[in-house]
Amino acid sequence: MQSKGINLNTASYEELAQELQISDRKAQYILENRPYSNWDDFRKKVPDLPDSTVSDLKRGNAVIE
């Protein structure tokens, strides 16, 4: 079953930057550090993102599948 949302493992640069409304630099960094197995893995691979940004991603319909 596919959940609704923007999958951080498959989203394009445009989806990350525009749909999730994050900076170009953050979107590129997320792309470069894929794949992610879960949110904890995401935090380990992208440690420079503040907790507030991760919370915004989750609220902004981002998923990890």
Protein Blocks (a to p, Z undefined) as FASTA:
>chain_A
ZZedddfklpcfklmmmmnopafklmmmmmmmpccfbfklmmmmmmmbcfklmmmmmmno
pacZZ
